Amino acid sequence: MNGKKNMRRISVLVTAQTAYNLDKLAAMCGYRERGHVIDKLVREKMLQLNGGKRHEQNEN
């Protein structure tokens, strides 16, 4: 494997309060950037919406 990740650069416009909370969550989780927090939140939300169906299929 070449070690490259499938990443895309995006810009996000948020309120000052949301930016503060993203920084706070990043610090709590040990992430260096806000983008990692956004990625984690989106991943968790998609699992919640899908009911974890894809994850359950991979385990069987």
CYANA upper distance limits for C-alpha pairs under 8 A (distance plus 0.5 A):
 14 VAL  CA     18 THR  CA      6.50
 14 VAL  CA     19 ALA  CA      6.87
 15 THR  CA     19 ALA  CA      6.78
 16 ALA  CA     20 TYR  CA      6.64
 17 GLN  CA     21 ASN  CA      6.68
 18 THR  CA     22 LEU  CA      6.55
 19 ALA  CA     23 ASP  CA      6.73
 20 TYR  CA     24 LYS  CA      6.67
 21 ASN  CA     25 LEU  CA      6.56
 22 LEU  CA     26 ALA  CA      6.55
 22 LEU  CA     34 ARG  CA      6.24
 22 LEU  CA     37 VAL  CA      7.13
 22 LEU  CA     38 ILE  CA      8.31
 23 ASP  CA     27 ALA  CA      6.71
 23 ASP  CA     33 GLU  CA      8.21
 23 ASP  CA     34 ARG  CA      6.59
 24 LYS  CA     28 MET  CA      6.72
 25 LEU  CA     29 CYS  CA      6.61
 25 LEU  CA     37 VAL  CA      7.32
 26 ALA  CA     30 GLY  CA      6.34
 26 ALA  CA     31 TYR  CA      5.27
 26 ALA  CA     32 ARG  CA      7.13
 26 ALA  CA     33 GLU  CA      7.02
 26 ALA  CA     34 ARG  CA      6.57
 26 ALA  CA     36 HIS  CA      7.97
 26 ALA  CA     37 VAL  CA      6.42
 27 ALA  CA     31 TYR  CA      6.65
 27 ALA  CA     32 ARG  CA      8.03
 31 TYR  CA     36 HIS  CA      6.95
 31 TYR  CA     37 VAL  CA      7.85
 32 ARG  CA     36 HIS  CA      8.19
 33 GLU  CA     37 VAL  CA      7.85
 34 ARG  CA     38 ILE  CA      6.93
 35 GLY  CA     39 ASP  CA      6.57
 36 HIS  CA     40 LYS  CA      6.65
 37 VAL  CA     41 LEU  CA      6.61
 38 ILE  CA     42 VAL  CA      6.62
 39 ASP  CA     43 ARG  CA      6.60
 40 LYS  CA     44 GLU  CA      6.62
 41 LEU  CA     45 LYS  CA      6.63
 42 VAL  CA     46 MET  CA      6.62
 43 ARG  CA     47 LEU  CA      6.80
 44 GLU  CA     48 GLN  CA      6.69
 45 LYS  CA     49 LEU  CA      6.64
 46 MET  CA     50 ASN  CA      6.51
 47 LEU  CA     51 GLY  CA      6.24
 47 LEU  CA     52 GLY  CA      5.39
 47 LEU  CA     53 LYS  CA      8.37
 48 GLN  CA     52 GLY  CA      6.97
 50 ASN  CA     54 ARG  CA      8.17
 52 GLY  CA     56 GLU  CA      6.65
 53 LYS  CA     57 GLN  CA      6.74
 54 ARG  CA     58 ASN  CA      6.93
 55 HIS  CA     59 GLU  CA      7.06
 56 GLU  CA     60 ASN  CA      7.16
